């Protein structure tokens, strides 16, 4: 068990997977996660979720 519960382990696995996928694609993980979460919070369309994948990420600065 991770984080005291099985679901905690699964959640960490998802986050770790996103971080490593960002690294593999030459993307800084914190910038990627921050921009992705901000896009989702701002109402990014569900039908365009592929835009948010690490290999499609373009830093804004």
C-alpha positions in Angstrom: 0.0 0.0 0.0 1.1 3.5 -0.8 -0.2 6.6 1.0 -2.1 4.3 3.4 -4.5 3.0 0.7 -4.3 0.9 -2.5 -5.9 3.8 -4.4 -3.1 6.1 -3.2 -0.6 3.7 -5.0 -2.6 3.8 -8.2 -2.9 7.6 -8.1 0.9 7.9 -7.6 1.5 5.5 -10.4 -0.6 7.8 -12.7 1.3 10.9 -11.7 4.7 9.2 -11.9 3.8 8.0 -15.4 2.9 11.5 -16.5 6.2 12.8 -15.1 8.3 10.2 -16.8 6.5 10.6 -20.1 7.1 14.3 -19.9 10.9 13.6 -19.3 11.1 11.2 -22.2 9.6 13.8 -24.5 12.1 16.5 -23.4 9.5 18.4 -21.4 10.1 19.8 -17.9 7.6 17.9 -15.7 6.6 20.8 -13.4 5.9 23.2 -16.2 3.9 20.5 -18.1 1.8 19.5 -15.1 1.2 23.1 -14.1 0.1 24.1 -17.6 -2.0 21.0 -18.1 -3.9 21.4 -14.8 -4.4 25.1 -15.5 -5.8 24.3 -19.0 -8.2 21.7 -17.4 -9.3 24.2 -14.7 -9.9 26.8 -17.5 -12.3 24.5 -19.3 -10.1 22.8 -21.9 -12.6 20.9 -24.1 -12.7 17.1 -23.3 -12.8 16.3 -27.0 -9.3 17.9 -27.4 -7.6 15.9 -24.6 -4.8 14.9 -27.0 -3.7 18.5 -27.0 -2.6 18.1 -23.4 -0.4 15.0 -23.8 3.3 15.5 -23.1 4.4 15.0 -26.7 2.1 17.8 -27.8 3.1 20.2 -25.1 4.6 23.6 -26.0 5.9 25.8 -23.2 4.2 29.2 -23.2 7.4 31.2 -22.5 
